[in-house]
């Protein structure tokens, strides 16, 4: 197993925390000099905060860990391609690399839909981007969450129909 795969496994563990909290299972770790300095998992619903993405929480923790908003020398591992908000934060905090598991062709901002981490548009920082690390495992983590969510919603609707029918019969 490569070093990137080992750190992606840790990001997947963070994603499992999100899943356990009924959040979209996205996890992130920030690594500097071969050591995890910060972790984050999606907490949008838990915190009632649209900005509480795994990356944003991990970046904030990493900045505190290094005592600076610049994360030069760091690699950010995240299970799903960062969205425009998170990619914008990555541009500003300047990690050397971003490694993600699965692309997001509808909302990813590291090459899936748009690419904010490239030189076009010319922003103040560029970083190396690598996708597909443990991609199949990350994809299964996402797909299984959404399969379960759809099944739960279907069951909830079935129960609501039954209750409505019972109430109408009374």
URGI-V588056 format. One record per residue. N is the residue number from 0. RES is the residue in one letter. PSI is psi in whole degrees, -180 to 180 (none if undefined). NEAR is the number of other C-alpha atoms within 10 Angstrom. D_FIRST is the distance of its C-alpha to the first C-alpha in Angstrom with 1 decimal. Layout:
<<N;RES;PSI;NEAR;D_FIRST> <N;RES;PSI;NEAR;D_FIRST>>
This chain:
<<0;X;134;5;0.0> <1;X;166;8;3.8> <2;X;-42;9;6.7> <3;X;-41;15;8.2> <4;X;-39;16;6.1> <5;X;-45;13;6.6> <6;X;-32;24;10.1> <7;X;-35;27;10.7> <8;X;-39;23;10.2> <9;X;-39;19;12.9> <10;X;-38;28;15.0> <11;X;-34;27;14.9> <12;X;-39;21;16.3> <13;X;-40;23;19.0> <14;X;-34;28;19.7> <15;X;-32;21;20.4> <16;X;-41;19;23.0> <17;X;-47;23;24.7> <18;X;-43;21;24.7> <19;X;-27;11;26.3> <20;X;12;14;29.0> <21;X;34;15;29.6> <22;X;157;18;28.2> <23;X;127;24;26.3> <24;X;83;28;22.7> <25;X;131;29;21.4> <26;X;158;32;19.3> <27;X;142;33;18.6> <28;X;148;31;17.4> <29;X;130;28;18.6> <30;X;136;21;16.9> <31;X;128;18;19.0> <32;X;42;9;18.2> <33;X;10;11;14.8> <34;X;136;11;16.6> <35;X;123;16;17.2> <36;X;-13;19;20.9> <37;X;154;22;21.6> <38;X;156;26;20.8> <39;X;151;28;22.7> <40;X;152;30;23.2> <41;X;125;30;25.8> <42;X;30;25;29.2> <43;X;-51;16;31.7> <44;X;-43;15;33.6> <45;X;-46;12;33.3> <46;X;-5;10;34.7> <47;X;49;9;36.9> <48;X;112;10;35.6> <49;X;-20;10;34.6> <50;X;2;15;32.7> <51;X;49;19;30.4> <52;X;157;24;27.3> <53;X;-44;29;23.9> <54;X;-45;33;23.7> <55;X;-44;22;27.3> <56;X;-41;21;26.9> <57;X;-40;25;23.7> <58;X;-42;28;25.4> <59;X;-44;17;28.6> <60;X;-38;18;26.8> <61;X;-41;27;25.0> <62;X;-41;17;28.3> <63;X;-39;13;29.8> <64;X;-37;13;27.2> <65;X;-10;14;27.7> <66;X;28;10;31.4> <67;X;153;12;31.5> <68;X;-14;15;31.1> <69;X;126;17;29.4> <70;X;39;23;25.6> <71;X;140;15;25.3> <72;X;2;12;22.2> <73;X;156;22;20.2> <74;X;134;25;17.5> <75;X;124;28;18.0> <76;X;127;31;15.4> <77;X;142;34;17.2> <78;X;-27;36;16.7> <79;X;146;28;19.7> <80;X;131;30;21.4> <81;X;145;30;23.8> <82;X;175;22;27.5> <83;X;-40;18;30.3> <84;X;-49;15;31.1> <85;X;-38;23;27.6> <86;X;-38;21;27.2> <87;X;-42;16;30.5> <88;X;-39;16;29.4> <89;X;-40;26;26.4> <90;X;-45;18;28.9> <91;X;-36;16;31.0> <92;X;-7;20;28.6> <93;X;47;21;26.9> <94;X;160;23;23.2> <95;X;-38;18;21.7> <96;X;152;21;19.0> <97;X;126;23;18.5> <98;X;125;25;15.3> <99;X;159;26;16.0> <100;X;-57;25;14.8> <101;X;142;23;18.1> <102;X;160;21;21.2> <103;X;92;17;24.6> <104;X;-18;13;27.2> <105;X;-17;10;30.1> <106;X;3;15;29.4> <107;X;142;22;26.4> <108;X;23;23;27.4> <109;X;31;28;24.5> <110;X;-19;19;25.4> <111;X;-54;17;25.7> <112;X;-53;16;29.3> <113;X;174;17;30.1> <114;X;99;17;28.4> <115;X;-13;26;29.5> <116;X;4;26;26.9> <117;X;179;18;28.2> <118;X;-4;12;31.3> <119;X;106;10;33.5> <120;X;157;9;35.1> <121;X;94;10;35.4> <122;X;179;13;34.2> <123;X;-4;10;33.9> <124;X;143;16;30.2> <125;X;147;19;27.5> <126;X;160;18;23.8> <127;X;138;13;20.8> <128;X;133;18;19.5> <129;X;131;16;16.3> <130;X;164;20;16.2> <131;X;4;17;14.3> <132;X;118;22;10.9> <133;X;37;18;10.2> <134;X;-44;18;13.9> <135;X;-41;11;14.7> <136;X;-41;17;13.8> <137;X;-41;25;15.6> <138;X;-44;17;18.4> <139;X;-38;11;18.9> <140;X;-45;19;19.1> <141;X;-49;18;21.9> <142;X;-40;13;23.6> <143;X;-36;13;23.9> <144;X;-48;18;25.4> <145;X;-31;14;27.9> <146;X;-47;11;28.8> <147;X;-40;11;29.6> <148;X;-42;14;31.6> <149;X;-42;12;33.6> <150;X;-41;11;34.4> <151;X;-41;12;35.6> <152;X;-40;12;37.7> <153;X;-44;12;39.2> <154;X;-41;12;40.1> <155;X;-44;12;41.6> <156;X;-39;12;43.7> <157;X;-45;12;44.8> <158;X;-41;12;46.0> <159;X;-40;12;47.8> <160;X;-43;12;49.6> <161;X;-44;12;50.6> <162;X;-40;12;51.9> <163;X;-40;11;53.8> <164;X;-41;11;55.4> <165;X;-42;10;56.3> <166;X;-38;9;57.9> <167;X;-31;8;59.8> <168;X;-24;7;61.1> <169;X;none;5;62.5>>
